[in-house]
Amino acid sequence: MERTTLFSDRTMTEIASTLQMSVDELARASVRAYLHMRLAQVESTLGALRQRYQVRSSAEMEQAYRAGALTEKDSWEDFFRLDHLEAEEASLRHSLESL
């Protein structure tokens, strides 16, 4: 079965040749660039959420709930979003370190 990709092997080879790098180097650089881009997006959203609730983390936001400083009514979805994005940020950083 033939695999379907956005770029054919031939296209990747041509681009790598033009950039005077191997296909593996091009692939690694492309993945690294994507991870950096996604990390910037995640960090931006995290910053906005942290600023909105004046917290540094989802753990701190949970403490604010327990202390009664925040009500769950209007912020519960953001709490879960913050928690999810923190996990994604850690995963992206780990992936970048692995490259």
C-alpha positions in Angstrom: 0.0 0.0 0.0 1.4 3.4 -0.9 1.6 5.9 1.8 0.0 9.3 1.4 1.9 12.3 2.6 1.7 16.0 2.0 5.2 16.0 0.6 6.5 13.2 -1.5 10.0 11.7 -0.8 11.1 13.4 -4.0 9.9 16.8 -2.8 11.7 16.4 0.5 14.8 15.3 -1.2 14.6 18.4 -3.5 14.1 20.8 -0.6 16.9 19.2 1.4 19.2 19.4 -1.6 18.3 23.1 -2.1 19.0 23.8 1.5 22.2 21.7 1.4 21.1 19.3 4.1 20.1 15.7 4.4 16.5 14.7 4.4 16.9 13.6 8.0 18.3 17.0 9.0 15.4 18.7 7.2 12.8 16.5 8.9 14.4 17.1 12.3 14.6 20.9 11.7 10.9 20.9 10.6 9.8 19.0 13.7 11.8 21.3 15.9 10.3 24.4 14.2 6.8 23.0 14.7 7.4 22.1 18.3 8.7 25.6 19.0 5.7 27.2 17.2 3.3 25.1 19.2 5.1 25.8 22.5 4.9 29.5 21.8 1.1 29.2 21.3 0.7 27.1 24.4 2.8 29.5 26.5 0.8 32.5 25.2 -2.5 30.9 26.2 -1.1 29.8 29.5 0.0 33.4 30.2 -3.4 34.8 29.4 -5.1 32.3 31.7 -2.7 32.8 34.5 -3.0 36.5 34.2 -6.8 36.4 34.1 -7.0 34.5 37.4 -3.8 35.9 39.0 -2.3 32.4 39.5 1.0 30.8 38.5 -0.4 27.3 37.9 -3.4 25.0 37.9 -2.4 23.9 41.4 -2.5 27.5 42.6 -5.8 27.9 41.0 -7.1 24.9 42.8 -5.9 26.4 46.1 -7.8 29.6 45.2 -11.0 27.5 44.8 -10.4 25.8 48.2 -9.7 29.2 49.9 -12.9 30.6 48.3 -11.0 33.3 46.4 -12.4 31.9 43.1 -15.8 30.4 42.3 -16.0 27.4 40.0 -19.1 28.8 38.3 -17.3 31.0 35.8 -13.8 29.5 35.8 -14.1 25.7 35.9 -13.5 25.2 32.2 -10.5 27.5 32.3 -9.1 25.5 35.2 -9.2 22.3 33.2 -7.8 24.1 30.1 -4.9 25.5 32.2 -4.2 22.0 33.6 -4.3 20.5 30.1 -2.0 23.2 28.6 0.5 22.8 31.4 0.7 19.1 30.6 1.1 19.9 26.9 3.8 22.4 27.6 5.8 19.8 29.6 5.3 17.3 26.8 6.5 19.8 24.1 9.6 20.7 26.2 10.4 17.0 26.7 10.0 16.4 22.9 12.3 19.3 22.2 14.9 18.0 24.6 14.7 14.6 22.9 15.6 16.0 19.5 
